[in-house]
Amino acid sequence: MVEKIQYEDDKLKICAPDSLQFIVDDIVSYFYKQYEKVFKFYHLKSYSKYQINLFDDIDKFRSFVINDLRNGNNTLPDYAVGTYDKGMCNQLVELRKDKHGVYALKDNKNEYISDKVYIRRISTPIHELIHIIYLNNCAHGNSKLRAVWFDEGLAQNLSGEYDYLEQDFNEFVKFYNRVVRKLN
């Protein structure tokens, strides 16, 4: 079961427990920062409203994905902390209580995460949307037609989660557009 709505507009809906309210604004800002880049790449003018479900508990995350979205079919790898089932982003955001009892974003060793890891957390929803768009528009909804290496690389680059790849991405877009023009 998803938590309450923490943010909603005409393009985006974010459901999360109150403990994750602190990251919602950053996700929204980051999403809209990358949104136009993604839509320009795919030559899209619009897309259906995108729902992001955030979880602060691994058991709730796994239960929602396995039972509510996959009808009890446990095909979720143990390492998974994000999925794009049913056209939604479902993401675990790891929290730990600090010595004052305040929740903080920490890794599984109970250490505060770095800025690079934080960027990866707030970029996950746009990363998952890129997979959804790729699956629906390039693989025609058939996951067996998905070129995993290409889809994953595209999601990592377009999402900006690895910002040092920006120059490589710009070169890739030039190449991609040349290929698309030749095919049309």
CORJOWO-V607876 format. One record per backbone hydrogen bond with DSSP energy under -0.5 kcal/mol. NH is the residue of the N-H (numbers start at 1). CO is the residue of the C=O. Records with the same first field share a line. If there is no record, write none. Layout:
NH->CO, CO
//
This chain:
6->14
7->14
9->12
13->50
14->7
15->13, 52
16->4
20->17
21->18
23->20
24->20, 21
25->21
27->23
28->24
29->25
30->26
31->27
32->28
33->29
34->30
35->31
36->32
38->34
39->35
40->36
41->37
42->38
43->39, 40
44->39
50->11
52->13
53->89
54->15, 52
55->91
61->57
62->58
63->59
64->60
65->61
66->62
67->63
68->63, 64
69->64
70->65
72->66
73->66, 70
74->72
75->73
77->75
80->77
83->90
87->84
88->85
89->51
90->83, 88
91->53, 89
92->81
93->55
94->92
96->104
98->102
101->98
104->96
106->94, 104
107->111
110->107
113->105
118->114
119->115
120->116
121->117
122->118
123->119
124->120
127->123
128->124
129->125
130->126
131->127
132->128
133->129
134->130
135->131
136->132
137->133
138->134
139->134
141->135
142->139
143->141
145->142
146->143
148->146
151->147
152->148
153->149
154->150
155->151
156->152
157->153
158->154
159->155
160->156, 157
161->156
162->156
163->161
165->162
166->163
169->165
170->166
171->167
172->168
173->169
174->170
175->171
176->172
177->173
178->174
179->175
180->176
181->177
182->178
183->179
184->180
//
